[in-house]
Amino acid sequence: MSAIGFTQRPFFDDKNRAFWNLQTVGWAGYLILRAVSGFSNGLTASFIIPILVSTATGYSITLVMAAAFRVLSDRRPLVTYGGSIVTILLAAAIYSLIDAWIYNVVQGSGQAFNIRLLSGLIFLDFVVIAAWSALYFAINFYLVVEEQADQLTHLEGQATSAQLAMLRYQLNPHFLFNTLNSISTLVLLKQTDRANAMLSRLSSFLRYTLVNEPTAQVTVEQEVETLKLYLEIEKMRFEDRLRTSFDIDAAAAQAQLPSLLLQPLVENAIKYAVTPQEDGADISVGARLVGDRVLLTVRDSGPGLNDRSQLPSYSTGVGLANIRDRLSQAYGADHRFEAKTQPGGGFGVTIDIPFQTDQHSREAA
């Protein structure tokens, strides 16, 4: 038999409900405190009636005050502050008059109005009304701050999503230009089969980049399949000069990462390792699980950073800057990004991210 669960809701999720709960509980506590204090001081049971009337009066007066405060809260500061003070003083005076009149009736009908009793009740009732008002304004100030904090969090989330989308769409225009130029050349040479094949692969790759959410998480396996699609296009341009290999650990295949995270790294490797060398270069992509971390690597057999006179610096490329920004947005400080020349030659990039397989995360199609 399934157990009945109760969904926890924030206390101030419904402000109207929270106000009535606090109002009722607060004045009930005031009633109990006044009754216990009276019996402790030797008062008889007959004084329960004025205490009840006093509590009901305070409850009613503060309801009117709450309505007045709501009206005053939308005014200019001077009107709000001045009107609130006048409201508090007027409410305390009315409360004290009613309290004194009730106690006077209990003491005995026909007796003169006890001014000394009124003067004693003014201070007590003013403290009660002032305390209620202070609590009212404090809670409302807290709610305003909470609302502003929620709005700020929401705006920060939107800004992060927008920045992630912008970074995801920063594909190198040279890739698209070179691919279309290659297709045009194949058409001029009447190699229609190869042109159609390249156009089909380009269409599939662009469809993937445009249809899927820019902030989506994909598995390593999906990312590798996308890389292979991208590399098929590039292989039609470079043919045997572009040699690729993949070493994907089965344990890391289902790990999640931002979509198209590795594509700019492979594109950099093609640009700086394959293009400038007559015999091309090797590009290897690896992924393995190390404890609760996923280690991603992209390496090439190009000249690396040794010949700076001929090659622009990798560190200033849009691709690596893009990756750094996306990793910071996705993981904060919980990642490692390392790009350097390999000891045996070539250039390599290592990315260390936490192992995540949350099924509820947004996935690309």
N, C-alpha and C positions, 0 to 999 in steps of 0.2 A: 504494500500500500504506500503510495507516494506521500511524502510529507508536504504539508502546506508551507510554502515559503512566503516571506514578507519582504517586499522590495523597500529598501531604505531610500528615503528621499531627503534632500537637504531641508533643514528646518525652515529656512527662509525661501524655499522654492516657491511657495504660495504666500506672498506677503500679507494678503488679507487674512488668511487662516492663521499665520504666525502672530499677527497683531491681536486677534481675538483670543488666542491661546495665552499670550503673555498678559493681556489685560485681565482675563479671568483669573489666571493663576496668581498674578501679582496682588490683586485686591482680595482674593481669598486668603492669601498669606497675611495681608494687612489685617483682615478681620480676625483671624486666629491669634495673631500677635496682640491685638488690642484686647481680646477676650481673656487671654492668658494673663496679660499684664494687669487687667482689672481684678480678676479673681485673686491674683497674688497680693494685691493691695487691699484686699478685704471688701471689695465691692460686692453688692448683692446681685442676684440673678436679674433684677429689674433693669440693670444697666445694659443688659444684652440688647434691649430694644434700641436705645440711642446709638449703640455701636453698629447695629445692623443698618439703621437709617444713615449713619455717618458713612458707612462703607458704600451703601447704594448711592448716596449723594456723590461721593468721590468718584465712583465708577461712572456715573452719568456725566458729571462735570468734565472729566478727562476725555470722554467721548466727544464732547463739544469742542474741547481744546484741540484734540487731534484733527478735527475737521478744519478748525481755524488755522492750525499750523500748516496743513496741506495747502490751504489757499495762500497763506503768507509766503510759503517756500518759493513760489514762482515770481515774487516781487523783487524790487530792487533791494540791495542789502540793508539800507537804512530803514526801509519799510518793514522788511522781514524781522530785523532785530528789535526795532521799536515796537512793532505790533506784537511780537512774541512776549516781550517784557510786560506790556500792558495786559495781554491775555492772562499771563501768569498771576499778576497782581489782582486783577479783577476776579479770576477764578478762586484765588485764595481768600479774598474778602467774602465772596458769596458762600464759599464752603464754611468759613468760620461763622458767619451769621446763622446759617442753617444749623450747624452743630450746636451753637450756643442756645438757639431757640429750642431745639429738641431737649437738651439737658435741662433747660429752664422748665419745660413742660413736665419732665420726669420728676423734678424736685418738688413741684406742686403748682397746680393751676391757680391763677389769680395773684401770684407773687410778682413783684417788680422784676423787670429784666435785669439779669446779673451782668453788669458791665465788666467786672473783674474776671468772670468766667470767659467772656468774649475776648478780653485782652490775652488771657492765657491760651486760648484755642487758636488765636491768630498765628502765633509763632509755630505751633505744632502743625496746623493745616498748611501754612506757607511752606514749611520744610517738606511735607508730603507732596504738595503740588510741584514744588521746585525739583524735587528728586524725580518725580514722574516725568517732568518735562526734560530734565537732563538725560534720563534714560531714553526717552523718545528720540531726542536729537542725536544721541550717541548711536543708537541702532540704525537710524536713517543715514547717518554719515557712514557707518560701516557698510550698509547696503549700497550706497553710492560708490564707495571705494571698490567693493567687490564687483559691481557692475562694470566699472571702468577697467578693472583688472581683467575681467572676462573679455571685454571688448579689445583690450590690448593684446591678450593672448590670441584671440581670433584673428586680429589684424596681422600679428606676427606669423601665425600659421599661413595666412593668405600670402604674405610677403615671401615666406620660405617656399611655398608651392610655386609662386610666380618665378622666383629665382631659379628653382630646380628646373622648371619648364624652360626658362631662357637658356640655362646651361645645356639642357638636353638637346635643344634645337640649334646649338652652335656647331653644326656640322661644317666641315671644311668645304667651302664652295669649290675649291680646286678639284675635289673628288668628283663632284657632279659635272663640272666643266670638262674634266679629262675623260670621264666616261661617255658623255654626250659627244665629245670630239672623236673618240674612238669609234662610236657607233656611226657617226657621220662618215668617217674614213672607210669603214667596212661597207657602207652603202655605196660609196663612190667606187669602191673596188668590186662591187657587185657580189660581195660575200654575204648574201642576205641571210643565210642560216646562222652564221656567227653573229650578225647584227641583231637578228631576232632573239637569239639566245641571251645576248648581253642586255638587250632592252627588257626582256622578260625578268631577268634577275634584278636589274635595276628597279623595275616596277615593284617587285616583291619586297626589296629592301626598303624602298621609300614608303611603301604601304605600311610596313612594320613600324617605321619611325613616326609616321603621321597618325596612324589609327590608335596606337597604344597610348595610355596616359603617360605624360612626361615624368610624373612622380612615381610611376609604378615600380614594383619590385619584381624581378624575375629570378628564376633559378640559374645556377651556373650552367646547367645543361642547356637551358633556353638561350643564354647569352652566347654560348659556344656555337649553337646552331645558327644564330644570327651572324656571328663572325665568319662562319664558313660561307654563308650566303654572300657576305661582303667580299670575302677573299676570292670567291668564284668570279666575281666581276673583275677584280684586280688581276687575277690570273689570265684572263682573256686579253689584258693589256700587256702584261709582262711575260706571260707564258713561262718558260723554264727558268727565267731569272728570279721568279718568286717561288720559294720553297717553304712550305709550312708544315708544322707538326703540332699535335695536341697531346698533352699528358694530363688527363683529368681523372683524379681519384674518384672512385665510385662513391666513397663516403662524403665527398664534398659536392657531388653533382646536384643535390637538392638544396644546397645552401642558397640563400637569397642575397641579392645585391641590386643596386640601382640599374635599370635597363640601359643598355649601350654604354656601360662604364668602360669596357675594354676596347671598344671600337676606335676611339681617338688614339690609344696607345699603339694599336696595330697600324693605324694610318700614319702615325709618326714614324714607325719603323719602316714602312714602305717609302715614305718621303725621304728619310735621311740615310737609310741603309740599302734599299733595293735600287732606287732611282739613280744615285750617283755612281754606282759600281757597274762595270760592264758585265760581269758575270752574276750580278744580282746578289742576293743574300738569303740566309735562312731566318725564318721567324718561328719561334716556338711559344706556345701558350700553355701554361700549366695551372693546375688548381689542386690543392691538397688540404686535408684537415689535420691541424696540429692542436690537439686538445679541444678547446672550445673556440678555436680561432680558425679562420679560413685564409690560406696563403695563396694569393694569385700572383702569377708572374708572366711577364711578356718580355722576351729577349730576342735580340737579332744579332747577326754576325757581321754587322756593318763596321764602319771605322770608329764608332763611338764618339767620344769628345776629344780625342787626341789631336786631330787636325782641325783646330779652331779657325784656321785661315780660310778653309774651304767650306766649312759647315757652320750654319748658324747654331747658336746655343739651344739645347733642348729645353732649358729651364725657362726660356722666354716664349716658348711655343704656346699657342692657344690650347692645344690638346692637353698638355700637362697641367696648365693652370686650371682648365676646365675640370679635370679629374680631382685636383686638390680641393676646389670649391665644392664640388658635389659630395666628396667624402666628408668634408666638414659639415655640410648641411645635413647629411644623412646620419652621421655617427658622432658628430662633435669631436671630442678629443679621443674617443675610443677607436682609433685606427692608426695605422702607420703607412706612410707613403714614402718610398725610397726609390730614387732614380740615379743611376750611376753607370760608369763604364765598367764592363766586366774585366776581370784580371786576364782572361785569355783572349780578349778582344771582343768588340761588339758592345752593345748598350742594353741595359736591362732595367726593368721597372718592377718593384715588388710592392704589393698591396696587402696589408694585414687587417682584416675586419672581423667582427664577432660572427660566430656561426648562428644563423637565424633561419628557422624553418616555419615561421608563424603562418598557419593556414589561413588566418583571417586578414593577412596583409593583402593589399591590392596587388594583383598580378596582371602582367601584360597578357594579351590574348595570344 
